[in-house]
Amino acid sequence: MEMIWYSLLLLSLLLIGFYKVFPYGAAVVNTPLRRFLSALQSDALMYSSQVSLFWSFVNTSLLLVFSLLLAWNLRHRRKLLLSILFAPWAIPLYLSAMIMRFSVYGVGGRSPMSWLGLNVDIVTDPWAAFLWTSLINVWVHLPLVVLSFLAAIDDIPKEMIEAAKIDGASDAAVLFSIVVPEIGPVIHGWFLLNFVRFFHSFTLPFIFANGGVIVKEWITKWGGIGNLTTLGILNYKVFSNTWDLGEISAYSAVSMILILFLSLYWLFRESPRKISIVTALFSTVWFFMTGNLSPLILFFMLLFPEDKLLGSGLSLLSLFFGGWTVLPAYAYLIWCGVHLIGRFSMVKDKYFDGVVRGIALALFLIAALLSIFAVVSVFLTAFTDYPDTLKVTNMTFDGFKKIFAEDYSLYLKNSLYLSIPIALFLPFVTLPLAHSMARGREFFLHLFILLQASSGIHLLVQIFVVYSKFQLLNSLFWVLPLIASGAMLQIVVIERGFIKNFPRELEDLALVDGGESLKRRMIFRYSLPIIGVASLIGFMAGWNAFVGPLLFIFEESKLPASVKMYDYVGNLQDKYPEWNAFGAAAVINLVVVLLVFVINRWISGKFKMIK
């Protein structure tokens, strides 16, 4: 038992080390210095980095504001709140992107949204493309942040809130003057973590808007850079347009450095001195790339946080000269605005209270409408007449006939090949590592969360370079550990939280009575319920894998169902997407997921009985 336990621990560390840490070292080895400097100063990288910064800042800010208002105003109606959050949680990101593209744009602008008189052009209108992609991105990521804010609000002493209301403070006053300061560390942590995650976004802006509307001035050797061409999409453009592994690796390496700097902000968020050092280094790299000194405003914020008047003046001045890319200036002005709102809202005026509730209600309705559109659109695409007319007068099964005539079951088998092994084995493989983390320092939990948030195409490109050298490409078998390493980070964090609540005294008793072997068996038996949950997470990671197979699989017969569904609709500029085939495949996908969920719940119930 002892040998098995440490073997599994070693296997977990090797998987995470190779797929999540090793790419940083591989980037140094695979990237010649001249290629690195050339990529660092390329126009494409400069434009894409600015887009990434702007996209990340706007989406992170909107996500936190929306989540906070929804969590606070609907905290007493949680069942209603969670009901509208179910759809974005239950539908994987790649599928949500395709469904919402049908709902918003459809075929040539004819869509369910246009039936309501709202014509959306995400092909030629850059503002529409950015707005709708951001709105859907926020909708997709709402559930986890809202639940986190609800938990943080529950931890606030009720006496503080009751005392403020007795003094006559409005609901909005309590929110801005008590709740926001009290849960400030949670808001701060989520801001930095989501900023890192969104900075290298790929799936949603790629599938929904194909990188956005191309800016005329931003034509590069890699094609046009759109207003949604993040670093993730740029890495994919480079990857798709050349077989020069040195150049591919160079762009990946620069992306890694930028994401690493942003990741350090989250990791060192409680150390102002370390943050100042990171800001100085980031400002140097950013200036070398873009000639823009905007990060120095952030440096000023850290040095003189109380001087809001001088800081606001400097921010406005920098916006006047630097334009929309001076994002730290926006951050500083918003921070000052929150403090002003907090002071203003302490006035015992219910008008401001009504404004905040009205905004929360509007956000609730928008989220609800998006959830309804997502569910309805799946069935519209699956059972409608020929999709370029979007008729719904006659219900047909042409989409189902089409995909099974093309042997869609083959793609389902490929998805099962990727998901079943992960679901069956990964929860057991990760258990020793989760136990070690539960009994170790909190730093490793933060490190794992950061590794998950900073994973993306920039890492996959380095793995691709290694795979190509050892001829491991175009193999489902070698894609399997790639997907497992991503699911492993989530599963370890969940198992660690469960084991942490297990009394250490019982482990000590088992150790005294039967040695390490009995202790390991007891931990395994106690962890059976969470293993059931981890199995479901592992299955979903394999079943919904999209980016990995998209990059590593070339033969159509080896594609999983997720990538095949994307092939049915293609990119945004394709004139004849097969929406009925996509809808039929999406319905089958959701049925399989629902069936797996029911089976998992039944098995988890058996595990609880065993325990």
N, C-alpha and C positions, 0 to 999 in steps of 0.2 A: 504493500500500500504506500509505503514511504517513497519507493522508487517511482511509482506511478505519479504520485503527487508532485514531486519535483520535476519529473519529465514534462508534465502538463504546464507547470510554471515556466519552464525553459522554453517550451513551444510557444506559449503566449508572448513571452518577451521577444522571441525571434521574429514572430509575425509582425508585431508592432514595430520592432526595431528596423526590419527590412523595408516595410511598406510606408512607415510614417516618419522615421528618423533618417534612415540610410539615404533617401533621395537628396537630402541637403549635402551630404558628403559626395554623392555621385555627381551633383551639379558642379562641384569644384573640380573633380577629376575629368568630367566629360566636356567642360567648357574652356576652350583656350582663352587666354586673357584678351587677345585682340577681338575675338568674337563677342566677349562679354562687354567690352567698352563700346563696341559698335552698336550692340543692342541697347545699351544703356542710353546712348545718345540718339537713337532712331526716332524719327517723327511718329511712327506708329505707336511706339511705347509711350511717348510723351502724351499723345492725344488720349490713348486708352487709359493711362494712369489718372489723368484728370477726370475722365468720364467715371472711372471706378470710384474715385474719391467723392465726386458729387453724388453719384448714385448711392453709395454707401451711407453718406451723411444724411441725405434726404430720406431714404427708406428707414434707416435706424431711428431717426427723429420721429417720423410719422408712426412707426410701429410702437414706440414707447408711449407717445402721447395717446394714441388710440387705445392701447392696452390699459393705460392708467385710468382713462376716463370710463371705459367699459367696466373695468374691475371695480372702481369705486361706486359708480352709479347703479350697477346691477349686482352688487355684492349680496343683497338680500333676495335676489331672484336668480340663483345660481343655475337651477335646472333650465331656465329659459336661456341664460347666457351660454351654457354649455351645449345646448341644442343647436345654436347657430354656429358653434365652433366645431361641431362634429364632422361636417363635410370636409373642410380643409385638413382636418387631422386624419380622416379615414382615406382620403384620396392621395396617392403619392404625387410628388412634385411634378414629375414629367407628365403624368396623366392630367393633373390640374392645368398645366400650361396648355396642353392641346385642347382640353375641353373648353377652357376659357377663351382660347383663340377662336374656336367655333362660335361661342356665345357672343363675343364682342365684334368679331370681323367676319366670320363665316366664309363665304365665297365671294370675293370681289366686293366686300362691304355689305352683302346681303346676309343678314344674321338675325338670330332671335332678338338681339338688341335693337336692330333696325325696325323690327315690327312695332316697337314701342315709340318709334319716331326719333330714336337716338342713333344717328349715323356716325360711326366711328371710323376714321381713316388712320390706321397705324402703319401704312406703307409710305405715305408721302408727308404726313403731318408729324413733325418731330415732337411737338408738345403732347399730342394725343398718344403717341407711342410711349413716351416717357411716363405720362400720367397714368395710363391704364396698366402698364407693366408694373409700376410702383404700387398701385392700388391692389393689384392681384398678389403681388409679392407680400405686402403687409397682411392681406387676408389669409394667405397660406401660413404665415408665421405667427398669427395672433394666438392660437391656443396655448402654446407653452408659456409665452410671456404673460398672458392674462392669468393663467393658473398660478404662476410664480408671484405675481402682484397680489392676488387674492390671499395666498398664504402669508405674504409679508404684512398685509393689512391686518390679518387675523392676529398677528404677533404684537401689534401695537396695544399697549394697555388701554382698556376701554375707559378707564377713569379719565385719561387725558381728553378723549373725544367728548365724553359726557360733560366734563367741566367746561370745555369750550362752548358747547351748545347751551349750557345753563347760563353762560355769560352773554348769550345772544348771537354767537357766531353762526353764520350761514353754513350750509353744507359745503359750498365752494371754498369758504374761508378755512374750514377744517381741512379740506383736501390740500390746499396750497400752503397753509401755514403749519399744519401738524403732520399730515400723512406724508407729503413729499419729503420734508426733512427727515422724518423717522425712517422711511424706507429708502433714503438717499443712496446708501451703499448698494442696495439691490438694483436700483435704477442705473447707477454708475456701472456696475458689473455687466448688466445686460446691454448697456449702450456699447461698451468696448467690445464685448463678445460678438454682438451682432454686426458691429462695424467691421470686424475682421472677417466674419462670415460673408457679408454682402460685398466686400471689396473685390472678391474674386468670383462673384456669381457667374454661373454659366447656364444651367438648365433652363430657368424661366426666361431670361432675356434672349436666349438663343432660340428656343422653341416658339415662344409667343411672338417675339418681334424681330427675330433673325438679326440681332445686334443693333436694332434701331434704324432710324432714317440716316442715310449717309450725309455727312456734312461736306459740301463742295470743296472746302479748303483742306479737308482731311483725306486726301487721296495719297496712298502710300504704295510701296512695293508689294504689300500684302493685300491690296485692294482698298476699298473705301472703309473708313472708320466711322461708324454710326454713333448716334448719341446714346446708345446702350451697349456699345462694344467695350465691355469690361475687360480686365486682364485675362479672365478665364476664356472669354471668346477670342481675344487676340492670340492667346496661346494655341487655341484650336485652329485659328486661321493659319498661323505659321506651320502648325503640325500638318494641316491638310494641303498646303501649297508647296511643300518641299520635302525631299528625302534627305536633305543635309542634316544629319543628326547633331552636328556641332552648332548649327544655327538654331535648331529647335531647342537644344539644351541651353543656349545662351539666353533666349527670351524667358525660358522657364526659370533660369537662375536669377535673373533680375526680378521677376515676379516674386520669387521666394524671399529675396532680401526685403522688398517692400512689405510683404505680408509678415515677415519675421519682426520687423520694426513695430508694426501695428499690434502683433501678438504680445510683444514685450510690454506695451502699454497696459494690457489686461493683466499680465502676470505680475507686474510691479506696481499695480494701481494703488497700493497702500504705502508706497515709498516715494515721496516727492523728489528726493535726491536722484534716485535711479531714473525716474520719469524725466527729469530735466536732462540727464545725460542722453537718454534715448531720443528726446526731442531735438537736441543739438545735432546728433548723428543723422536723424531722419531729415532735418532741415538741410544738412549738407548734401545728402544724396539727392533730395528733391530739387535743390537749386541746380545741381550738376545736370539733372535730367531736363528740367523745364525752365530754368532761369527765374523761378518764382520763389520768393522768400516768405510765402504765406505761413509756413509752419512756425516762423519766429513769433507770430502773434500768439500762438499757443504757448510758446516759451514764456512770453510776457505774462500770460494768464497765470502760469504756474508760479512765477516769481512774485507778482503783485496781485493776488486774488481779490484784495479788498478795495483796490482803487478802480471802482467801476466807471467813474466819470472819464478818467484818462484812458482806460481800456476801451470804452465805447467810442471815444473820439478816434483813437488809433484804428479801431476796427472799421469805422465808417470811412476813414481816409484810405485804408487799404482796399476796401471794396470799390472806392471811386477810381483808384489807379489800377487795381489788379483784376477787377471783373469777378465773374461768377466762380472762379476757381479758388478764391481765397476763403476756403471753408472754415478755418479756425475763427475768422471774423464773425461768420454766422453763429458759430457755437458760442462765442463770447456774448454776442447780442442776445441770443436766446436765454443764456444763463442769467444775464442782467434782467431780462424781461420777466423770467419766472420769479425773481426776487421782488420786482415791482408789483407783479400780480399778487404775490403773497401779502404784501403790505396793503394793497388796495382792497383785497378781499376781506381783510379784517374789519372793514366798515360793515356795520350791521345792516346791509342792504340786500334784500332778497332778489333784486333784479339780476345781479351778477350770478346768483345761485341758479336762476332760471336759464340764463345763457349757457352755463356749463351743462345743465341737464338737457337742454335742447341739442347741444352739440353731441352729447353722448347718445341721445335718441337717434339722431341722424346717422351716427356711426353704426349703431345697432341695425338700423334699417338697411344700410348699405351692405353690411356683412351678411345679413339675412338674405337680401336679394341675390348676392353673389353665390351663396350656398344653394339657393333655389335654382338659379340659372345653371349651376354646375350639375346638379342632379337631373334636371329636366333635359339639359343638352345631351347627356349621355344617351337617353332613350330617343330623343329626336334624331340623333345621328344614326342610331342603330336600326330604327324602324321606319324612317322616312322614305319617300320616293327618291329618285335619283338626286343626289345631294346638291348639285349645282343650282337646282331650282328651289331647294328647301321647302318642298311641298310636304304637308303633313296630313293631307286629306285622306290618303290611303296608306294603311299600315302594311308594310311588306317585310319579308325576311331575306331580301336580296343580299344584304350585307353579310348575313350569316352564310348564305349559300356560296358567296364569293370567297370568303376566307377559308371555308372548309374545302372548296374546290382547289385551293392553292395549298392544301395540307397544312393548315394553321396549327394542327395538333403537334407538328414537328417543333414549332417555336415554343409551344407550351411545355413540351418535354425538355427542351433546352433550359427553360426557366426553372423547371422542377429540378433539373440536374444541378443548377446553381443554388437552389434554396433548401432542398431537403438535407443535404449533408451539413450545411451550416446550422440548420434548426436542430438536428439530432446530436451533433457533437460539440459545437462551439460553446454552449452553456456549461458543459462539463470541463472543457479545456480551460475556460477562463476562471473557474471557481478558485483554484489556488492563488491566482494573481489577485482576484477580488478580495480574498481573505487577507492576504498580505497587506493590501492597501487599507483595508478596514482596521487593521491593527497598527498601521504605520502613520506617517505624517500626512497632514491635509494637503501639503504641497503637491503630492503625486496625483491627487484628485484634480486639482487645478490644472496640472500639466496634461492630464488625459482629456479634459474638457477642451483645452486649448488645441491639442493635436487634432481633435475632431473638427473644431471650428476652422482651423487653418488648412485642412485637407482640400485638395482640388486638382484641377488639371495640371497645375504647375508641378505637383508631385508625380502624377501619373505619367507625364512626359518623360521624367527621369527613369521611371520603372520601364517605360516603353523602350528607352535606349538600351537598358540592361537586357531586357527580354530579347531585343533584336540581335544583340551580340551572341546570345546563347540559343537563338532560334526557338524561342518559346512563344512566339506570337501566334495568333489565330487558333488558340487552343482554349476550350472551355475549362479544361482541367486547371490551367495556370491562371485563368481569370478568377477561379474559385477562391484561392487564398487572398487575392487582391480585394475581393468583396468582403471576405471574412475579416480582414484586418480593420475595415471600417466599422463593421457591425460589432467587432470585439470591443472597441472603445466604449460604445454605448452600453453593451452588456456588462462590462466590468464595473462601470459606474453604478448601474442599477443593482447588481449583485453586492457590490461593496456597501451600498446604503442599507440593504437588507441584513447583511451579516453584522454590520456595525451595531445593530440593536440586539444581537445575540449576547446574552450574559457571558462575560469572560470567565466568571467563576465556574460555570459548567464545563467549559473547555479545560480548565485546570483540574477539575475533578476527574474528567475522562482521562486526562494525561496521567494522573496518579493511579487510577484504577487499571488502565489498560495500555498506557504508553501512547506514543504518537499515532499508532495504527488506529486505536479506538477513537482518539480525538478526531482524526481525519474522517472516519466513518460517521461520527456524530455530526460533524459539520456538513457532510454531504447529505445526510438524512434530513437535517434541519432545513437545508436550502432547497429541498424539492419544490416547494411552491414557487419560489422565485425562478427556478430553472424552467418551469412551465412558461412564465412570462418571457424569459430570455429566449426560449425556443421560438416563440411567436415573433419576437424582434429579429432574430436571425433569419427566419423564413422570409419575412417581409423585406429584409435587406437583400437577400438573394433574388427574390421574385421581382422586386422593383429596381434592380440594378440597371442603370442606363448609361452613365458616362463611361464606366470601365469597358463594357462590351462594345460601345460605340467606337472607342479608340483601338481596342485590341482584337476585335473579331472582324475579319474581312469577308468570309464566305457567308452567303445568305443562309445556307442550310444550318449554320451554327449560331445564328442570331437568336437571342431570347425574345420573348413576346414583347417586352418593353420597347426594344429597338425596332422590331417589325411594325409596331403600331405607329412609330414615328415615320417609318418608310411610307405608310399609307397616306399620310398628309403632307410630308415633305416640309420644306421651309416656307416662309411666308410668301415668297414670290411665285411659288408653284401655282399654275393656273387651274389645274384640275386635281385637287386633293380628293382622295377617295374617303369622304367622311362617313359614308355608310359602312364601309369595311372597318374603318377605325372604330365606329360606334359599336359594331358587333363584337369586335375584339375587346373593347373596353368593358362591355357588359359581361363577357366571359371572364375577364380579369377580375372584376369585382365579385362575381359569383364564387370564383375559386378562393379569393381572399376571405369572403364571408364564411365559406365552408371550413377553411383552415381555422378561422377564429372560433367557430363553434366547436370543432374537434379539440382545439387547444384548451378551451374552457372546460370541456368534459375531462380531459386528461389532467388538467391542473386541479380539478375537484378531487380526482382519485389520489393525486399526490398529497393533498391536504389530509385526506383520510388516512393515508399511510403514516404521515407525520404524527 
